[in-house]
Amino acid sequence: MAKLAKKKKKWRRSHGGIVGRQGEVRFGESSVKVIVVEDRGPIGYSGRRLVRVRFVDPEADPSNSFEIPTDELVLAAPRG
C-alpha cells in the first residue's frame, strides 16, 4: 500500500514576533482593535495557528481575552 505524502503547513514568517503588536479583528460589519498577548501555536483545526488577543479599548476588562486564528487577524504596520 502506498503511503500518502503529508504536507505540513508552514507558518508564514511574516508573522514572526507578533506578541505585543496591535491589529484589527472583524466582528460582523465592524472591526475592533486588539493587541496580541500570546502566540498559541498550530493548535487549531487542521493545524491553524492561533493567537490570544485582548481588546485595546481602555474601558474593556483587561482580563477578557480570546483566541482567534492568525488568518482572521489584520496586523497594524510596525512603527519604526
Summary of the structure (lengths in Angstrom):
residues: 80
radius of gyration: 15.2
end to end distance: 54.9
largest distance: 59.7
contacts: 155
relative contact order: 0.25
helix: 11%
strand: 40%
